[in-house]
Amino acid sequence: MEKPIRIGDTVTIRDLTGSVTRINTRATTISDWDRKEIIVPNKAFITEQFINWSLSDSVTRVVLTVPAPVDADTEEVTKILIAAAHRCSLVIDTPAPEAFLVDLQQGIQIFELRIFAAEMGHRMPLRHEMHQLILAGFREHGIDMPFPPFQMRLESIDGRQSSKTMTSAGKPAAVRLVACKPSPARRHRRAGSLTLHHQRAGRHAPTVAFVDPQRQQ
């Protein structure tokens, strides 16, 4: 009968993942990513479910979730992701990388890039290199990373509301936003809203309130 674990194997049991460093008669020693040694009774590998990442094949899959603007060309984004995978030094060629548009959320396209690493220890450096390559590919093709949508309300001190701030010449005002504490008169606003003020010349400086639309539901 094949032994379920060997010295040097990468295993996951319960919430512990690490490398097997010693196997004794009653217990097995696992060294985790923080270099801590954990003693696990051998019966746990018989009575409990566990994963041996390197028993017969050390190759492991990595799935990256990548957002893109809703107006970005789907085929172009797919090609950028696949090209980034081919340029990554830690992504193996077989199985081949795959990219899919898996969801649409609040005006954002959600892609999944499925790639493979030669061993468990390559997963984190692979993710780091892939994220750098994807960002570089987006910049090269003029694609901006999307941001979650928010609702903006413009309100002047005298209580009037408007959808945008204009200069006397009828052009949008150039303003700088700084964080500030809400005044006592505005304490009725629900907790969690972020209140900002425009710093600009003029007696009636407008107030900008950013409100999370999900909190208004």
GROMACS elastic network, one bead per residue, 0.5 to 0.9 nm:
[ bonds ]
;  ai    aj funct       b0    kb
    2     5     6  0.88227   500
    3     6     6  0.71498   500
    4    45     6  0.77523   500
    4    46     6  0.88295   500
    4    52     6  0.76478   500
    4    55     6  0.73415   500
    5     8     6  0.86603   500
    5     9     6  0.64718   500
    5    10     6  0.87651   500
    5    11     6  0.80910   500
    5    20     6  0.78250   500
    5    23     6  0.87469   500
    5    45     6  0.85253   500
    5    52     6  0.70569   500
    5    54     6  0.89546   500
    5    55     6  0.69737   500
    6     9     6  0.55791   500
    6    20     6  0.69056   500
    6    21     6  0.86377   500
    6    22     6  0.86338   500
    6    23     6  0.77430   500
    6    55     6  0.78918   500
    7    10     6  0.88527   500
    7    19     6  0.77783   500
    7    20     6  0.50416   500
    7    21     6  0.54124   500
    7    22     6  0.61873   500
    7    23     6  0.69996   500
    8    19     6  0.58066   500
    8    20     6  0.51834   500
    8    21     6  0.61622   500
    8    22     6  0.87179   500
    8    54     6  0.86893   500
    9    18     6  0.83354   500
    9    19     6  0.55926   500
    9    20     6  0.54828   500
    9    21     6  0.83429   500
    9    52     6  0.68430   500
    9    53     6  0.71066   500
    9    54     6  0.55743   500
    9    55     6  0.67700   500
    9    58     6  0.89510   500
   10    17     6  0.72073   500
   10    18     6  0.55258   500
   10    20     6  0.64123   500
   10    30     6  0.87745   500
   10    51     6  0.84202   500
   10    52     6  0.60171   500
   10    53     6  0.54043   500
   10    54     6  0.59820   500
   10    55     6  0.83671   500
   10    58     6  0.87161   500
   10   120     6  0.71563   500
   10   121     6  0.87257   500
   11    16     6  0.80810   500
   11    17     6  0.56459   500
   11    18     6  0.57720   500
   11    19     6  0.63188   500
   11    20     6  0.72891   500
   11    30     6  0.83631   500
   11    50     6  0.71816   500
   11    51     6  0.54438   500
   11    53     6  0.57016   500
   11    54     6  0.77246   500
   11    55     6  0.89931   500
   12    15     6  0.70260   500
   12    16     6  0.54856   500
   12    18     6  0.67229   500
   12    19     6  0.89319   500
   12    50     6  0.56787   500
   12    51     6  0.50018   500
   12    52     6  0.65621   500
   12    53     6  0.77672   500
   13    16     6  0.53630   500
   13    17     6  0.65974   500
   13    44     6  0.84070   500
   13    45     6  0.80126   500
   13    48     6  0.79047   500
   13    49     6  0.70171   500
   13    51     6  0.65393   500
   13    52     6  0.87650   500
   14    17     6  0.83177   500
   14    48     6  0.83452   500
   14    49     6  0.80045   500
   14    50     6  0.71251   500
   16    30     6  0.86978   500
   16    32     6  0.73307   500
   16    38     6  0.87685   500
   17    30     6  0.80870   500
   17    31     6  0.82699   500
   17    32     6  0.59414   500
   17    33     6  0.76592   500
   18    30     6  0.57664   500
   18    31     6  0.52342   500
   18    33     6  0.61740   500
   18    35     6  0.87811   500
   18    37     6  0.89908   500
   19    29     6  0.84941   500
   19    30     6  0.53989   500
   19    31     6  0.52443   500
   19    32     6  0.63908   500
   19    33     6  0.83430   500
   20    23     6  0.76133   500
   20    28     6  0.72666   500
   20    29     6  0.60033   500
   20    31     6  0.64019   500
   20    32     6  0.89035   500
   21    28     6  0.78120   500
   21    29     6  0.56850   500
   21    30     6  0.57585   500
   21    31     6  0.65418   500
   21    37     6  0.86362   500
   22    27     6  0.85024   500
   22    28     6  0.56992   500
   22    30     6  0.72791   500
   23    26     6  0.82254   500
   23    27     6  0.64478   500
   23    29     6  0.64192   500
   23    42     6  0.84915   500
   24    27     6  0.53688   500
   24    28     6  0.58803   500
   24    29     6  0.82316   500
   24    42     6  0.83773   500
   25    28     6  0.81759   500
   25    42     6  0.77878   500
   26    40     6  0.87869   500
   26    41     6  0.60539   500
   26    42     6  0.56184   500
   26    43     6  0.79464   500
   27    39     6  0.63638   500
   27    40     6  0.54905   500
   27    43     6  0.80920   500
   28    38     6  0.82537   500
   28    39     6  0.57702   500
   28    40     6  0.52542   500
   28    41     6  0.62592   500
   28    42     6  0.60787   500
   29    37     6  0.63006   500
   29    38     6  0.56237   500
   29    40     6  0.62635   500
   29    41     6  0.88156   500
   30    36     6  0.80957   500
   30    37     6  0.55332   500
   30    38     6  0.52126   500
   30    39     6  0.64784   500
   30    40     6  0.74232   500
   31    34     6  0.78220   500
   31    35     6  0.55329   500
   31    36     6  0.54123   500
   31    38     6  0.63217   500
   31    39     6  0.89782   500
   32    35     6  0.52853   500
   32    36     6  0.55290   500
   32    37     6  0.65683   500
   32    38     6  0.76448   500
   33    36     6  0.73997   500
   34    37     6  0.88452   500
   40    43     6  0.84775   500
   40    44     6  0.70599   500
   40    45     6  0.85670   500
   41    44     6  0.56746   500
   41    45     6  0.77790   500
   42    45     6  0.56294   500
   42    46     6  0.72633   500
   43    46     6  0.51432   500
   43    47     6  0.61085   500
   43    48     6  0.81260   500
   44    47     6  0.52451   500
   44    48     6  0.53053   500
   44    49     6  0.81826   500
   44    50     6  0.87224   500
   45    48     6  0.57523   500
   45    49     6  0.70824   500
   45    50     6  0.68296   500
   46    49     6  0.77349   500
   51    54     6  0.89513   500
   52    55     6  0.56045   500
   52    56     6  0.87471   500
   53    56     6  0.82864   500
   53    57     6  0.73512   500
   53    58     6  0.59181   500
   53    59     6  0.78948   500
   53    60     6  0.73772   500
   53   119     6  0.81276   500
   53   120     6  0.70101   500
   54    57     6  0.52391   500
   54    59     6  0.75650   500
   54    60     6  0.88341   500
   54   119     6  0.76721   500
   54   120     6  0.80955   500
   55    58     6  0.70885   500
   57    60     6  0.83095   500
   57   119     6  0.86881   500
   58   117     6  0.85519   500
   58   118     6  0.62622   500
   58   120     6  0.70422   500
   59    92     6  0.88988   500
   59   116     6  0.66974   500
   59   117     6  0.57169   500
   59   119     6  0.51542   500
   59   120     6  0.74102   500
   60   115     6  0.86579   500
   60   116     6  0.56300   500
   60   117     6  0.54042   500
   60   118     6  0.65509   500
   60   119     6  0.60786   500
   60   120     6  0.63326   500
   60   123     6  0.81354   500
   61   114     6  0.69506   500
   61   115     6  0.57833   500
   61   117     6  0.62265   500
   61   118     6  0.89052   500
   61   123     6  0.84960   500
   62   113     6  0.81873   500
   62   114     6  0.59471   500
   62   115     6  0.53162   500
   62   116     6  0.56926   500
   62   117     6  0.70653   500
   62   123     6  0.68846   500
   62   126     6  0.86316   500
   62   127     6  0.80268   500
   63   112     6  0.65262   500
   63   113     6  0.56575   500
   63   115     6  0.63940   500
   63   116     6  0.85022   500
   64   111     6  0.81550   500
   64   112     6  0.56567   500
   64   113     6  0.50845   500
   64   114     6  0.65527   500
   64   115     6  0.81823   500
   64   127     6  0.77228   500
   64   130     6  0.87567   500
   64   131     6  0.87314   500
   65   110     6  0.68833   500
   65   111     6  0.57860   500
   65   113     6  0.65214   500
   65   114     6  0.89889   500
   66    81     6  0.88526   500
   66   109     6  0.83668   500
   66   110     6  0.59092   500
   66   111     6  0.50637   500
   66   112     6  0.62132   500
   66   113     6  0.74480   500
   66   134     6  0.87290   500
   67   108     6  0.64380   500
   67   109     6  0.56440   500
   67   111     6  0.61232   500
   67   112     6  0.88182   500
   67   145     6  0.69917   500
   67   146     6  0.67907   500
   68    71     6  0.83820   500
   68    72     6  0.66972   500
   68    74     6  0.88252   500
   68    77     6  0.76875   500
   68   108     6  0.59070   500
   68   109     6  0.50482   500
   68   110     6  0.64388   500
   68   111     6  0.76155   500
   68   143     6  0.78300   500
   68   144     6  0.75704   500
   68   145     6  0.59676   500
   68   146     6  0.58948   500
   69    72     6  0.53585   500
   69    73     6  0.88574   500
   69   107     6  0.70589   500
   69   108     6  0.51570   500
   69   109     6  0.59927   500
   69   110     6  0.88992   500
   69   143     6  0.76940   500
   69   144     6  0.71302   500
   69   145     6  0.67192   500
   69   146     6  0.52169   500
   69   147     6  0.84942   500
   70    73     6  0.82890   500
   70    74     6  0.88422   500
   70   104     6  0.80602   500
   70   106     6  0.88782   500
   70   107     6  0.53153   500
   70   109     6  0.53897   500
   70   146     6  0.84223   500
   71    74     6  0.86136   500
   71   107     6  0.85939   500
   71   108     6  0.85944   500
   71   109     6  0.86755   500
   72    75     6  0.88450   500
   72    76     6  0.77307   500
   72    77     6  0.72409   500
   72   109     6  0.83309   500
   72   143     6  0.71038   500
   73    76     6  0.52694   500
   73    77     6  0.63268   500
   73    78     6  0.87147   500
   74    77     6  0.52561   500
   74    78     6  0.62118   500
   74    79     6  0.87268   500
   74   101     6  0.76288   500
   74   109     6  0.84137   500
   75    78     6  0.50589   500
   75    79     6  0.62285   500
   75    80     6  0.86779   500
   76    79     6  0.51668   500
   76    80     6  0.62522   500
   76    81     6  0.87784   500
   76   141     6  0.87460   500
   77    80     6  0.50475   500
   77    81     6  0.62955   500
   77    82     6  0.87283   500
   77   111     6  0.86215   500
   77   137     6  0.90000   500
   77   138     6  0.80410   500
   77   143     6  0.87878   500
   78    81     6  0.52582   500
   78    82     6  0.62958   500
   78    83     6  0.85776   500
   78    98     6  0.87445   500
   78    99     6  0.59121   500
   78   100     6  0.71606   500
   78   101     6  0.80894   500
   78   111     6  0.80919   500
   78   113     6  0.86764   500
   79    82     6  0.51769   500
   79    83     6  0.59585   500
   79    84     6  0.84824   500
   79    99     6  0.83856   500
   80    83     6  0.51451   500
   80    84     6  0.61194   500
   80    85     6  0.86916   500
   80   134     6  0.71189   500
   80   137     6  0.59820   500
   80   138     6  0.73762   500
   80   141     6  0.86765   500
   81    84     6  0.51316   500
   81    85     6  0.63304   500
   81    86     6  0.88408   500
   81    97     6  0.89728   500
   81    98     6  0.85863   500
   81    99     6  0.67856   500
   81   113     6  0.68682   500
   81   130     6  0.89471   500
   81   133     6  0.86050   500
   81   134     6  0.63749   500
   81   137     6  0.79641   500
   82    85     6  0.50779   500
   82    86     6  0.63797   500
   82    87     6  0.88045   500
   82    97     6  0.64380   500
   82    98     6  0.68213   500
   82    99     6  0.66705   500
   82   113     6  0.78058   500
   83    86     6  0.51487   500
   83    87     6  0.63501   500
   83    88     6  0.88062   500
   83   133     6  0.89303   500
   83   134     6  0.88538   500
   83   137     6  0.84987   500
   84    87     6  0.51448   500
   84    88     6  0.62764   500
   84   130     6  0.66716   500
   84   131     6  0.88742   500
   84   132     6  0.89945   500
   84   133     6  0.54723   500
   84   134     6  0.59514   500
   84   136     6  0.88914   500
   84   137     6  0.72487   500
   85    88     6  0.52433   500
   85    89     6  0.85186   500
   85    90     6  0.88412   500
   85    91     6  0.63870   500
   85    92     6  0.88509   500
   85    97     6  0.66158   500
   85    98     6  0.89845   500
   85   113     6  0.85442   500
   85   115     6  0.72334   500
   85   130     6  0.68216   500
   85   133     6  0.81617   500
   85   134     6  0.86436   500
   86    89     6  0.79354   500
   86    91     6  0.71026   500
   86    92     6  0.83604   500
   86    93     6  0.76258   500
   86    97     6  0.78664   500
   87    90     6  0.89120   500
   87    91     6  0.82065   500
   87   130     6  0.87307   500
   87   133     6  0.78874   500
   88    91     6  0.56429   500
   88    92     6  0.86938   500
   88   126     6  0.75353   500
   88   129     6  0.66353   500
   88   130     6  0.63676   500
   88   133     6  0.75888   500
   89    92     6  0.80039   500
   89   126     6  0.80124   500
   89   129     6  0.82490   500
   90   116     6  0.84411   500
   90   117     6  0.62333   500
   90   118     6  0.74924   500
   90   122     6  0.69146   500
   90   123     6  0.85577   500
   90   125     6  0.79821   500
   90   126     6  0.56339   500
   90   129     6  0.83029   500
   91    94     6  0.89239   500
   91    97     6  0.82565   500
   91   115     6  0.65289   500
   91   116     6  0.57085   500
   91   117     6  0.53127   500
   91   118     6  0.75065   500
   91   126     6  0.70979   500
   91   130     6  0.89283   500
   92    95     6  0.72308   500
   92    96     6  0.75611   500
   92    97     6  0.84354   500
   92   115     6  0.77830   500
   92   116     6  0.58942   500
   92   117     6  0.59115   500
   92   118     6  0.65322   500
   93    96     6  0.52199   500
   93    97     6  0.73202   500
   93   115     6  0.88352   500
   93   116     6  0.80205   500
   94    97     6  0.79633   500
   94   116     6  0.77272   500
   95   115     6  0.77213   500
   95   116     6  0.68017   500
   96   114     6  0.86735   500
   96   115     6  0.70908   500
   96   116     6  0.78579   500
   97   113     6  0.72133   500
   97   114     6  0.57097   500
   97   116     6  0.72560   500
   98   112     6  0.81280   500
   98   113     6  0.58017   500
   98   114     6  0.51736   500
   98   115     6  0.67229   500
   99   111     6  0.68028   500
   99   112     6  0.55919   500
   99   114     6  0.62323   500
   99   115     6  0.87794   500
  100   110     6  0.85472   500
  100   111     6  0.54642   500
  100   112     6  0.53138   500
  100   113     6  0.66415   500
  100   114     6  0.84884   500
  101   104     6  0.82764   500
  101   109     6  0.70382   500
  101   110     6  0.59260   500
  101   112     6  0.65024   500
  102   109     6  0.80236   500
  102   110     6  0.58479   500
  102   111     6  0.55637   500
  102   112     6  0.65164   500
  103   108     6  0.83962   500
  103   109     6  0.62453   500
  103   110     6  0.50297   500
  103   111     6  0.71188   500
  104   107     6  0.67387   500
  104   108     6  0.56765   500
  104   110     6  0.59301   500
  105   108     6  0.51402   500
  105   109     6  0.65957   500
  105   110     6  0.73093   500
  106   109     6  0.86116   500
  106   148     6  0.74478   500
  106   149     6  0.70832   500
  107   146     6  0.87922   500
  107   148     6  0.84167   500
  107   149     6  0.79246   500
  108   146     6  0.67891   500
  108   147     6  0.83206   500
  108   148     6  0.80986   500
  109   146     6  0.89551   500
  116   119     6  0.87426   500
  116   123     6  0.87311   500
  117   120     6  0.72141   500
  117   121     6  0.87160   500
  117   122     6  0.61965   500
  117   123     6  0.64679   500
  117   126     6  0.75268   500
  118   121     6  0.85535   500
  118   122     6  0.69965   500
  118   123     6  0.87797   500
  119   122     6  0.56862   500
  119   123     6  0.74097   500
  120   123     6  0.57054   500
  120   124     6  0.86320   500
  121   124     6  0.71578   500
  121   125     6  0.81750   500
  122   125     6  0.56684   500
  122   126     6  0.57874   500
  122   127     6  0.85616   500
  123   126     6  0.51517   500
  123   127     6  0.62413   500
  123   128     6  0.88031   500
  124   127     6  0.51704   500
  124   128     6  0.63543   500
  124   129     6  0.88052   500
  125   128     6  0.50197   500
  125   129     6  0.62190   500
  125   130     6  0.85183   500
  126   129     6  0.52424   500
  126   130     6  0.60129   500
  126   131     6  0.85589   500
  127   130     6  0.50889   500
  127   131     6  0.60783   500
  127   132     6  0.86572   500
  128   131     6  0.53909   500
  128   132     6  0.64976   500
  128   133     6  0.88740   500
  129   132     6  0.52336   500
  129   133     6  0.62923   500
  129   134     6  0.87158   500
  130   133     6  0.50512   500
  130   134     6  0.60654   500
  130   135     6  0.85694   500
  131   134     6  0.51459   500
  131   135     6  0.61841   500
  131   136     6  0.85825   500
  132   135     6  0.52924   500
  132   136     6  0.62209   500
  132   137     6  0.86566   500
  133   136     6  0.50753   500
  133   137     6  0.61122   500
  133   138     6  0.86669   500
  134   137     6  0.50112   500
  134   138     6  0.61899   500
  134   139     6  0.86439   500
  135   138     6  0.51441   500
  135   139     6  0.62419   500
  135   140     6  0.86027   500
  135   144     6  0.89897   500
  135   145     6  0.83231   500
  136   139     6  0.51669   500
  136   140     6  0.61126   500
  136   141     6  0.87596   500
  137   140     6  0.50665   500
  137   141     6  0.63709   500
  137   142     6  0.86284   500
  137   143     6  0.84098   500
  138   141     6  0.53066   500
  138   142     6  0.60688   500
  138   144     6  0.66822   500
  138   145     6  0.78212   500
  139   142     6  0.50234   500
  139   143     6  0.58394   500
  139   144     6  0.70163   500
  140   143     6  0.77248   500
  143   146     6  0.89644   500
  146   149     6  0.88785   500
  147   150     6  0.89432   500
  149   212     6  0.84358   500
  149   213     6  0.82835   500
  150   210     6  0.70460   500
  150   211     6  0.66801   500
  150   212     6  0.56886   500
  150   213     6  0.62088   500
  150   214     6  0.89587   500
  151   209     6  0.85855   500
  151   210     6  0.61159   500
  151   211     6  0.55975   500
  151   212     6  0.64041   500
  151   213     6  0.60562   500
  152   163     6  0.81831   500
  152   208     6  0.70712   500
  152   209     6  0.61262   500
  152   210     6  0.50077   500
  152   211     6  0.65325   500
  152   212     6  0.88967   500
  153   161     6  0.75097   500
  153   162     6  0.74964   500
  153   163     6  0.66694   500
  153   164     6  0.85763   500
  153   207     6  0.84834   500
  153   208     6  0.60434   500
  153   209     6  0.55194   500
  153   210     6  0.67085   500
  153   211     6  0.79458   500
  154   160     6  0.85975   500
  154   161     6  0.57064   500
  154   162     6  0.54571   500
  154   163     6  0.58378   500
  154   164     6  0.65150   500
  154   165     6  0.75702   500
  154   206     6  0.69491   500
  154   207     6  0.60583   500
  154   209     6  0.66359   500
  154   210     6  0.89835   500
  155   158     6  0.81645   500
  155   159     6  0.61938   500
  155   160     6  0.57886   500
  155   162     6  0.63692   500
  155   163     6  0.85377   500
  155   206     6  0.57027   500
  155   207     6  0.51034   500
  155   208     6  0.62414   500
  155   209     6  0.77697   500
  156   159     6  0.54802   500
  156   160     6  0.54953   500
  156   161     6  0.63203   500
  156   162     6  0.81557   500
  156   204     6  0.66592   500
  156   205     6  0.64701   500
  156   207     6  0.55184   500
  156   208     6  0.83380   500
  157   160     6  0.74106   500
  157   204     6  0.60927   500
  157   205     6  0.67450   500
  157   206     6  0.60305   500
  157   207     6  0.68415   500
  158   204     6  0.76446   500
  158   206     6  0.89169   500
  161   164     6  0.89370   500
  162   165     6  0.72735   500
  164   172     6  0.74373   500
  164   173     6  0.88949   500
  165   171     6  0.84191   500
  165   172     6  0.58224   500
  165   173     6  0.59353   500
  165   174     6  0.89532   500
  165   206     6  0.79343   500
  166   169     6  0.77416   500
  166   170     6  0.56094   500
  166   171     6  0.52940   500
  166   173     6  0.51478   500
  166   174     6  0.89126   500
  167   170     6  0.52702   500
  167   171     6  0.52726   500
  167   172     6  0.58358   500
  167   173     6  0.50431   500
  167   174     6  0.84435   500
  168   171     6  0.74059   500
  168   173     6  0.87794   500
  169   172     6  0.87506   500
  170   173     6  0.86948   500
  173   200     6  0.88377   500
  174   200     6  0.82134   500
  175   198     6  0.59012   500
  175   199     6  0.62525   500
  175   200     6  0.60680   500
  176   197     6  0.83744   500
  176   198     6  0.57993   500
  176   199     6  0.56391   500
  176   200     6  0.74262   500
  177   196     6  0.63521   500
  177   197     6  0.59505   500
  177   198     6  0.51510   500
  177   199     6  0.64820   500
  177   208     6  0.86030   500
  178   196     6  0.59838   500
  178   197     6  0.61392   500
  178   198     6  0.70415   500
  178   199     6  0.73801   500
  179   194     6  0.81769   500
  179   195     6  0.70224   500
  179   196     6  0.51380   500
  179   197     6  0.69920   500
  180   183     6  0.89406   500
  180   194     6  0.88388   500
  180   195     6  0.67957   500
  180   196     6  0.59737   500
  180   197     6  0.70416   500
  181   194     6  0.89745   500
  181   195     6  0.72697   500
  181   196     6  0.82512   500
  182   185     6  0.80767   500
  182   186     6  0.61011   500
  182   187     6  0.68442   500
  182   189     6  0.89128   500
  182   194     6  0.86951   500
  182   195     6  0.64338   500
  182   196     6  0.84497   500
  183   186     6  0.53944   500
  183   187     6  0.67941   500
  184   187     6  0.53371   500
  184   188     6  0.85991   500
  185   188     6  0.75664   500
  186   189     6  0.59774   500
  187   190     6  0.77976   500
  187   191     6  0.87529   500
  188   191     6  0.87407   500
  189   192     6  0.87976   500
  189   193     6  0.73294   500
  190   193     6  0.63491   500
  191   194     6  0.86298   500
  192   211     6  0.82030   500
  192   212     6  0.84693   500
  192   215     6  0.86759   500
  193   209     6  0.72274   500
  193   210     6  0.63788   500
  193   211     6  0.53156   500
  193   212     6  0.71470   500
  193   215     6  0.89885   500
  194   208     6  0.87304   500
  194   209     6  0.60414   500
  194   210     6  0.54138   500
  194   211     6  0.66989   500
  194   212     6  0.88524   500
  195   207     6  0.74287   500
  195   208     6  0.62277   500
  195   210     6  0.63847   500
  195   211     6  0.86040   500
  196   207     6  0.61935   500
  196   208     6  0.52040   500
  196   209     6  0.60270   500
  196   210     6  0.77727   500
  197   205     6  0.74046   500
  197   206     6  0.65446   500
  197   208     6  0.58162   500
  197   209     6  0.83096   500
  198   205     6  0.62660   500
  198   206     6  0.60441   500
  198   207     6  0.63028   500
  198   208     6  0.71984   500
  199   205     6  0.71154   500
  199   206     6  0.86961   500
  200   205     6  0.67206   500
  200   206     6  0.89836   500
  201   204     6  0.86801   500
  201   205     6  0.75545   500
  202   205     6  0.62070   500
  211   214     6  0.86547   500
  211   215     6  0.76983   500
  211   216     6  0.78964   500
  212   215     6  0.55097   500
  212   216     6  0.69931   500
  213   216     6  0.53002   500
  213   217     6  0.70082   500
  214   217     6  0.55682   500
